[in-house]
Every structure is written in C-alpha cells, then in structure tokens.
Amino acid sequence: QAAPVSAAEEEATRAGEPPQATFPVGYRGNWDYSDDGCAKDESGTRFVITADEIRGYEDTSKLVALETLQGEGDAIRVVLENQSSDGDKTIVQILRLSPVAGISLRVEQDGRTVRANRCDAV
C-alpha cells in the first residue's frame, strides 16, 4: 500500500518536478535544547520544526532532502540549507524521536548528539 501523498507532492509529480521533502508530523512542533527552556517565555535554545524548515533563535534551515533510516525506528537523515549570521551552509543531521510519545528528540551532527525536549503537549 502506497503512503499517502500531499497535494503539493501530487502537483509536483504531475508537473514533472521532484516532490518537496517534508518533515514527518511527529517531528513538527516546538523544541528546546535546555532542560528548563520550555518553561520560559523566551529561550535562545528553542526551535520549531515546520513541514519544511527548522527555525531557531538566530537561524533558519530549509529542508532539502529527507531519508528514512531503515531499521532505526523513526530515525531520519536530513539535508538542510542553513541561513544564519555566520553565513549560508549545508548541514546534514540525523534526527531520532524518543520511543515514548516523541517527548524528546536526539539531533546528531558532525559526530555529536544533543537532546531536545518537546515543548508542545503530546
């Protein structure tokens, strides 16, 4: 059975263009790298994942490509075009949702892994 496709993906397919990569719904929402960051009104460590980008305090990363990692649960590898005050660069990350209702997210980049907590109610 084929996975459902969004209207945008159907339209892109009909137009002969590759479908736009989108974050799975479970990854979308408000996250914070700080243990108590979600409790604060403003936090420099908070970020939001939308359908096609990650917006942080001082940067925005547009989703370019996404690959589901087989045999690793909900893990995905993403390629992002990052724009920040430090300049534009391409970033590759592996994102892993916690198996417990997606209440935390592990972000692996350049051999380092950091954990973020979901700020939204699950």
Secondary structure, DSSP 8 states (H G I E B T S, - for coil): ------HHHHHHHHTTS-------GGG-EEEESSTTGGGSSS-TTEEEE-SSEEE-SSEEEEEEEEEE-TTSTT-EEEEEEEEETTEEEEEEEEEEE-TTTT-EEEEEETTEEEEEEE-S--
